[in-house]
Amino acid sequence: MPTRIGSLRALAMTALLSMLMTHSAQAQLSPRYQDSNRDLVADLPADESAWRDPRILIFAYTPVEDPALYTQVWDEFITHMEGLTGKEVRFFPVQSNAAQLEAMRAGRLHVAGFNTGSTPVAVNCVGFEPFAMMAAEDGSFGYEMEIITYPDSGIETPADLAGRQLAFTSPTSNSGFKAPSTLLLSEFGLNAGDDYRTTYSGSHDNSILGVVNSDYEAAAVANEVLRRMQGRDVVRAEQYRSIYKSLTFPTTAYGIAHNLHPLLAQQIRDAFFTFDWEGSALQREFADAGMASFIPINYQQHWQVIRNIDEANDTVYNCD
């Protein structure tokens, strides 16, 4: 049975996220792009000479601890995309969010999965056009931000983080920085860097491994990554404790560079929505996170809460 304090905390969190979801954040699209239909995403260039139809397509998944593993996870999907586009597709194992963003901005990255928090940066600054997200068989999607610690850390609740260390992943990550820093301040009066020490691990995988090995006292992570790591027996449930769990956020957004030739762009979309997950490495890797298909998304709708968290943090996308 939930405690009164736990119920009040849940109500406070619900109220905060409700406010964030209903408040309308302003678009910050770089002036290098046009948005004539006001969907907050860069339009296809009006000048056809600016359309790109590369001989080789470069695909990147959001940064993870072991990029070599994910090259294998995405191999069947890449073969499927090659069949529909008639082009060679290469997997680009990015090491950081910054590297992924710069690659698309420079025209070296054409298809990508950007993590939740960096998706608005990618949309506004590098011309990313998101259109798909992983979901369960029933169409449900998303993940929760959890704050985890190791069993004998002495940290029982988020309030105990005062004077202690909390590992974030990167400043562009939603569950790895933006959401936890906002929620800890609003619910517990804890300001990052003042009331608790912070460090950046670079990825959710690193944060999780840092906690279970007692390198970090606590970490804010996406629980879909936690479930996948447990499914691969990289970590065990008894190696950590969760002291906070948020409401549900959208997960990684998949999409393309806005200036791809329309026919190629449609072929890439078709590759996502016609891929057969059954028996694939993709299914095996993401089954523990409950994923079983790709579903269409609308950036303006599905990322509203993330944009509003950015606005609550006074985030400015310094694109140019």
C-alpha positions, -999 to 999 in steps of 0.1 A, spaced: 0 0 0 15 34 -9 25 57 19 10 92 22 44 108 14 47 86 -17 12 95 -28 19 132 -23 51 130 -42 33 112 -71 7 139 -71 33 167 -72 52 150 -100 19 145 -120 10 182 -115 45 194 -126 45 173 -157 9 182 -165 20 219 -164 49 211 -186 28 193 -211 1 220 -214 24 249 -215 33 258 -251 71 261 -256 83 283 -284 100 269 -315 137 277 -319 143 265 -354 176 278 -369 171 305 -395 189 282 -419 157 262 -422 121 271 -433 89 259 -416 61 270 -438 36 245 -424 45 255 -388 50 219 -376 83 229 -359 104 208 -383 125 220 -411 108 218 -445 123 201 -476 142 228 -494 121 245 -521 152 245 -545 154 210 -559 191 215 -565 195 214 -527 179 179 -524 204 152 -516 205 117 -530 237 102 -517 252 70 -531 259 56 -496 234 62 -467 249 66 -433 228 54 -403 236 61 -366 219 50 -334 221 71 -303 255 68 -285 259 36 -264 287 21 -244 293 -7 -269 288 6 -305 301 -27 -319 273 -46 -303 247 -23 -319 263 -27 -354 251 -63 -351 217 -54 -336 209 -32 -366 224 -54 -393 192 -70 -405 174 -37 -405 202 -21 -425 199 -50 -450 162 -43 -453 168 -6 -459 193 -14 -486 167 -36 -503 141 -8 -504 164 21 -513 188 3 -536 217 19 -518 245 7 -496 238 16 -459 266 19 -434 262 19 -396 281 49 -380 290 41 -344 288 76 -328 307 82 -295 287 112 -283 255 132 -289 277 161 -301 294 139 -327 260 127 -339 246 162 -342 277 175 -360 276 146 -385 241 154 -396 247 191 -397 277 185 -419 257 162 -442 277 131 -433 247 115 -415 214 108 -433 193 85 -411 195 84 -373 180 76 -340 184 106 -316 178 101 -279 148 118 -263 166 149 -250 188 156 -280 159 153 -305 148 189 -301 184 200 -306 187 178 -337 154 192 -351 162 228 -344 200 229 -352 208 202 -377 176 198 -397 165 164 -383 131 152 -394 118 126 -369 90 103 -380 92 70 -361 96 56 -326 98 21 -311 66 8 -294 51 -23 -279 28 -46 -299 -2 -27 -285 12 6 -297 22 18 -262 56 35 -260 80 54 -238 102 50 -208 107 64 -173 136 82 -158 148 65 -127 174 75 -101 194 45 -90 220 38 -63 239 8 -51 224 -12 -22 246 0 7 250 36 -4 229 50 24 207 69 -1 171 59 5 152 88 -11 160 116 -35 162 140 -5 192 119 7 211 131 -24 219 164 -5 256 166 -2 261 134 -23 270 127 -59 246 122 -88 258 111 -122 241 125 -153 248 113 -188 251 144 -209 235 179 -209 214 171 -240 198 139 -224 163 141 -211 163 113 -186 201 117 -181 200 154 -171 171 176 -181 142 158 -164 160 147 -132 175 182 -126 141 198 -131 122 173 -110 148 173 -81 146 211 -79 108 213 -81 100 184 -58 129 183 -33 145 218 -35 178 203 -47 197 224 -72 223 206 -93 259 216 -85 248 235 -53 229 209 -32 245 178 -47 277 171 -67 273 162 -104 294 144 -129 288 133 -165 293 97 -176 287 101 -213 259 74 -216 232 56 -197 252 24 -200 282 41 -183 260 55 -156 244 22 -148 278 4 -147 292 32 -126 265 27 -100 267 -11 -98 305 -9 -94 301 19 -67 320 44 -89 289 67 -87 268 71 -56 237 75 -77 227 81 -113 197 93 -133 190 69 -162 165 58 -188 149 26 -174 146 11 -210 184 10 -211 184 -6 -176 160 -33 -187 180 -41 -218 213 -44 -198 195 -68 -174 182 -88 -204 218 -92 -216 230 -101 -181 253 -71 -180 238 -61 -147 215 -78 -121 186 -64 -102 202 -70 -69 232 -47 -78 212 -15 -77 181 1 -60 157 26 -76 148 56 -54 128 76 -79 107 68 -110 91 95 -132 61 94 -154 65 82 -190 85 100 -217 88 94 -254 118 73 -264 144 75 -292 132 93 -323 141 79 -357 142 100 -388 162 116 -416 180 147 -427 154 172 -439 170 177 -474 170 141 -487 153 136 -521 115 130 -514 116 96 -531 145 84 -510 130 99 -479 98 79 -485 118 47 -491 136 51 -458 102 57 -440 89 26 -456 119 6 -444 111 15 -408 74 7 -411 77 -26 -431 106 -41 -412 97 -76 -398 108 -77 -362 100 -114 -357 131 -134 -349 154 -104 -356 184 -92 -335 165 -59 -331 136 -79 -314 160 -97 -291 178 -66 -280 147 -45 -274 123 -72 -261 133 -65 -225 123 -29 -230 89 -40 -244 96 -29 -280 82 -48 -309 76 -24 -338 81 11 -352 52 35 -350 47 69 -367 52 100 -345 45 136 -347 73 158 -333 50 187 -325 27 164 -304 49 137 -290 79 160 -280 58 188 -264 66 177 -229 103 175 -237 104 210 -253 86 223 -222 111 207 -199 138 225 -220 119 258 -215 116 252 -178 154 249 -177 158 280 -198 174 259 -225 185 279 -256 195 260 -287 227 278 -298 225 266 -334 244 292 -353 
